[in-house]
Amino acid sequence: MNTNVIRRRAVLATIALSTFLAACGNLPGTAPKNTITVISSGGFASSVEALAPQFEKQSGYHVNIIHGSSMGGATDSIPARLDRQEPADMVILARKSLDKLADKGQVVQGSQVDLVRSLIGISVQKGAPKPDISTADAVKRTLLAAPSIAYSASASGTYYEKEMLKKLGIEAQVKPKSKRIVSERVGNVVARGDAAMGLQQVSELLPIKGADYVGVLPPALQHPTIFSAGITTHATNTEGAQALLKYLTSPAAVGTIREKGLEPAFQNSK
């Protein structure tokens, strides 16, 4: 076999290999190198969705956002996703849950950064009378009068079922008519009439068009949640995740975060 034939075959083999590798980069479930995969709980989801386009424009990265709850045992919760080793460069969820993931070795210890402070609010079906929730006693009367109540399977819902009802002394009367919502926003349940009232993080209630936001729980009953971000230990784009985290905690992000019903919890928020 002459030298020219050997060279030609080598070139063809190189082209074939390059084509194959390029195709692999576009296979389902395979992210391009410039993609940052973020799994965010609902509390911060609307903020990161709104902020991602500007970050992408400035940085050249693409942000792939996946939804999951902070806890609750659902198959699509963030802990369950990480247990299955689903692709993720960054996770955003309630700080206590994030720290547990770091203790398990699924999030890089020390990478946790607080993003926002989130309050619990109440919504009713669109057009329904808005109940009085101005004081703890008013909330107590409202819950007792409500025919059905929906609450989340995440941080706010855990507080509602384990602490708030006991604090109000109405657990026996109200818990039987309360429904814990898994893998869905509480506002959607209220919007379609499957519950008369819903409690969840304000940032998760505000986007629901078929439900009317009533307001936040009063200070005596309020239970703020800190949502934080961390880099996963199996991240494939650590550099991109760190760049996104820097942007989410920059002054440029503050206005959008507040518009979404959250309060920045980082130093650059003034």
C-alpha positions as CSV (number, residue, x, y, z in Angstrom):
1,M,0.0,0.0,0.0
2,N,1.5,3.3,-1.0
3,T,2.1,6.3,1.3
4,N,-0.7,8.5,-0.3
5,V,-3.3,5.9,0.4
6,I,-2.2,5.5,4.0
7,R,-2.3,9.3,4.5
8,R,-5.7,9.6,2.9
9,R,-7.2,6.8,5.1
10,A,-5.7,8.5,8.2
11,V,-7.3,11.8,7.3
12,L,-10.7,10.1,6.7
13,A,-10.4,8.3,10.0
14,T,-9.6,11.6,11.8
15,I,-12.7,13.3,10.2
16,A,-14.9,10.3,11.1
17,L,-13.7,10.4,14.7
18,S,-14.2,14.2,15.0
19,T,-17.8,13.9,13.5
20,F,-18.6,11.1,16.0
21,L,-17.3,13.1,19.0
22,A,-19.3,16.2,17.9
23,A,-22.4,14.1,17.6
24,C,-21.9,12.7,21.0
25,G,-21.8,16.2,22.4
26,N,-25.4,16.7,21.1
27,L,-26.8,13.4,22.3
28,P,-29.8,13.7,24.7
29,G,-28.6,14.0,28.2
30,T,-25.2,15.3,27.2
31,A,-24.7,19.0,27.8
32,P,-22.3,21.1,25.7
33,K,-19.2,22.2,27.5
34,N,-20.4,25.8,28.0
35,T,-23.6,24.7,29.7
36,I,-24.2,25.2,33.5
37,T,-26.8,22.8,34.8
38,V,-28.7,24.2,37.8
39,I,-31.2,22.4,39.9
40,S,-33.3,25.0,41.8
41,S,-36.1,24.6,44.3
42,G,-39.2,26.6,43.6
43,G,-38.3,29.4,46.1
44,F,-35.6,30.8,43.8
45,A,-36.7,29.3,40.5
46,S,-38.4,32.4,39.1
47,S,-35.4,34.6,40.0
48,V,-32.8,32.4,38.4
49,E,-35.0,32.0,35.3
50,A,-35.3,35.8,35.0
51,L,-31.6,36.4,35.6
52,A,-30.2,33.7,33.4
53,P,-30.7,35.4,30.0
54,Q,-28.6,38.5,31.0
55,F,-25.9,36.3,32.5
56,E,-25.8,34.2,29.3
57,K,-25.5,37.3,27.2
58,Q,-22.6,38.6,29.3
59,S,-20.7,35.4,29.9
60,G,-21.3,33.2,26.9
61,Y,-22.5,30.3,29.0
62,H,-25.8,28.6,28.6
63,V,-27.8,27.9,31.8
64,N,-29.9,24.8,31.9
65,I,-32.5,25.1,34.8
66,I,-34.1,22.1,36.3
67,H,-36.8,22.3,39.0
68,G,-36.8,20.3,42.2
69,S,-38.0,20.7,45.8
70,S,-35.7,21.2,48.7
71,M,-37.0,18.2,50.5
72,G,-40.2,16.1,50.7
73,G,-39.2,12.7,49.5
74,A,-40.6,13.2,45.9
75,T,-38.7,11.5,43.1
76,D,-38.0,14.9,41.6
77,S,-36.7,16.5,44.8
78,I,-33.1,17.8,44.8
79,P,-31.9,15.2,47.3
80,A,-33.4,12.4,45.2
81,R,-31.9,13.8,42.0
82,L,-28.5,13.9,43.5
83,D,-28.9,10.4,45.0
84,R,-29.4,9.3,41.4
85,Q,-26.3,11.2,40.3
86,E,-28.3,13.4,37.9
87,P,-26.1,15.9,36.1
88,A,-25.9,19.1,38.1
89,D,-23.2,21.8,38.5
90,M,-25.1,23.9,41.1
91,V,-28.0,23.3,43.4
92,I,-30.2,26.0,44.9
93,L,-32.3,25.2,47.9
94,A,-33.1,25.9,51.6
95,R,-29.8,26.4,53.5
96,K,-30.5,23.6,56.0
97,S,-31.1,21.1,53.2
98,L,-28.1,22.3,51.3
99,D,-25.9,21.8,54.4
100,K,-27.2,18.2,54.7
101,L,-26.1,17.6,51.1
102,A,-22.7,18.9,51.9
103,D,-22.5,16.6,54.9
104,K,-23.4,13.7,52.6
105,G,-20.6,14.6,50.2
106,Q,-22.9,15.6,47.4
107,V,-22.1,19.4,47.6
108,V,-18.6,20.8,48.0
109,Q,-18.2,21.7,51.6
110,G,-17.6,25.4,51.9
111,S,-19.1,26.3,48.5
112,Q,-22.5,27.2,50.1
113,V,-23.5,30.9,49.5
114,D,-26.7,32.4,50.9
115,L,-28.8,34.1,48.1
116,V,-32.1,35.3,49.5
117,R,-34.4,35.5,52.4
118,S,-37.9,34.2,51.6
119,L,-41.2,34.6,53.5
120,I,-44.3,32.5,53.6
121,G,-47.5,33.9,52.0
122,I,-51.1,32.9,51.4
123,S,-53.1,32.8,48.1
124,V,-56.8,32.1,47.3
125,Q,-58.5,31.3,44.1
126,K,-58.8,34.2,41.7
127,G,-61.8,36.4,42.5
128,A,-62.4,34.8,45.9
129,P,-62.7,37.2,48.9
130,K,-59.3,37.8,50.5
131,P,-59.2,36.7,54.1
132,D,-57.8,38.7,57.0
133,I,-54.3,37.5,57.8
134,S,-53.0,40.7,59.5
135,T,-52.5,39.1,62.9
136,A,-52.0,35.6,64.4
137,D,-55.5,35.5,65.7
138,A,-56.8,36.6,62.2
139,V,-54.9,33.8,60.6
140,K,-56.3,31.3,63.1
141,R,-59.8,32.3,62.3
142,T,-59.1,32.2,58.6
143,L,-57.7,28.7,58.8
144,L,-60.5,27.4,60.9
145,A,-63.0,28.8,58.4
146,A,-61.3,27.6,55.2
147,P,-62.9,24.4,53.8
148,S,-59.6,23.2,52.4
149,I,-55.9,24.2,52.6
150,A,-52.9,23.3,50.4
151,Y,-49.3,23.5,51.6
152,S,-46.0,22.6,50.1
153,A,-43.9,19.5,50.8
154,S,-40.8,21.7,51.2
155,A,-39.6,24.1,53.9
156,S,-42.7,26.3,54.3
157,G,-45.0,23.3,54.4
158,T,-42.8,21.5,57.0
159,Y,-43.1,24.5,59.2
160,Y,-46.9,24.7,58.7
161,E,-47.6,21.1,59.6
162,K,-45.1,20.6,62.4
163,E,-45.0,24.0,64.1
164,M,-47.4,26.6,63.0
165,L,-50.7,24.7,63.6
166,K,-49.4,23.6,67.0
167,K,-48.5,27.2,67.8
168,L,-52.0,28.3,67.0
169,G,-53.6,25.4,68.9
170,I,-55.7,24.3,65.9
171,E,-53.8,21.2,64.7
172,A,-56.7,18.8,65.4
173,Q,-59.2,20.9,63.5
174,V,-57.2,22.1,60.6
175,K,-54.7,19.4,59.7
176,P,-57.4,16.9,58.5
177,K,-58.5,19.4,55.8
178,S,-54.9,20.4,54.8
179,K,-53.3,18.7,51.8
180,R,-49.6,18.4,51.4
181,I,-48.6,19.1,47.7
182,V,-45.8,17.2,46.2
183,S,-44.1,18.1,42.9
184,E,-46.4,21.0,42.1
185,R,-46.7,24.6,43.1
186,V,-49.4,25.2,45.7
187,G,-50.8,28.1,43.8
188,N,-51.7,25.8,40.8
189,V,-53.8,23.6,43.2
190,V,-55.6,26.7,44.4
191,A,-56.0,28.1,40.9
192,R,-57.9,25.1,39.7
193,G,-60.1,24.9,42.8
194,D,-58.7,21.8,44.4
195,A,-58.0,23.9,47.6
196,A,-59.6,27.1,48.8
197,M,-56.4,28.5,50.2
198,G,-52.7,27.8,49.8
199,L,-49.5,28.5,51.9
200,Q,-46.1,28.6,50.3
201,Q,-43.1,30.8,49.7
202,V,-44.2,34.2,48.3
203,S,-41.9,33.8,45.3
204,E,-43.8,30.6,44.3
205,L,-47.2,32.1,44.8
206,L,-46.8,35.3,42.8
207,P,-46.3,33.8,39.3
208,I,-49.6,31.9,39.4
209,K,-52.2,33.7,37.3
210,G,-55.2,31.8,38.4
211,A,-54.8,32.6,42.1
212,D,-54.8,35.9,44.0
213,Y,-52.0,36.6,46.4
214,V,-53.3,37.7,49.8
215,G,-50.1,38.6,51.6
216,V,-47.4,37.4,54.0
217,L,-48.0,35.7,57.3
218,P,-47.8,38.2,60.2
219,P,-44.5,38.4,62.1
220,A,-45.8,36.3,65.0
221,L,-46.2,33.4,62.6
222,Q,-43.6,34.1,60.0
223,H,-40.9,31.6,59.4
224,P,-38.2,33.0,57.0
225,T,-36.2,30.6,54.9
226,I,-32.8,31.2,53.5
227,F,-32.2,29.9,50.0
228,S,-28.6,29.2,49.2
229,A,-26.5,27.8,46.3
230,G,-23.7,25.2,46.4
231,I,-21.4,23.5,43.8
232,T,-22.0,19.8,43.5
233,T,-19.1,17.4,44.0
234,H,-19.8,15.8,40.6
235,A,-20.0,19.1,38.7
236,T,-18.5,19.1,35.2
237,N,-18.5,22.9,34.8
238,T,-17.3,24.2,38.1
239,E,-15.9,27.3,36.5
240,G,-19.2,28.2,34.9
241,A,-21.1,27.5,38.1
242,Q,-18.8,29.8,40.1
243,A,-19.3,32.5,37.5
244,L,-23.1,32.2,37.7
245,L,-23.0,32.2,41.5
246,K,-21.0,35.5,41.4
247,Y,-23.6,37.0,39.1
248,L,-26.5,35.9,41.3
249,T,-24.9,37.7,44.3
250,S,-24.0,40.8,42.4
251,P,-25.8,44.2,42.5
252,A,-27.1,43.5,39.0
253,A,-29.3,40.8,40.4
254,V,-30.9,42.7,43.3
255,G,-33.7,44.4,41.5
256,T,-35.0,41.2,39.9
257,I,-34.7,39.3,43.1
258,R,-36.9,41.8,44.9
259,E,-39.4,41.9,42.0
260,K,-39.9,38.1,42.6
261,G,-40.9,38.6,46.2
262,L,-37.5,37.8,47.8
263,E,-35.0,39.8,49.8
264,P,-31.3,39.4,48.9
265,A,-29.2,37.8,51.7
266,F,-25.8,38.6,50.4
267,Q,-23.4,41.5,51.1
268,N,-23.8,43.3,47.7
269,S,-27.5,43.7,48.1
270,K,-27.6,47.4,49.2
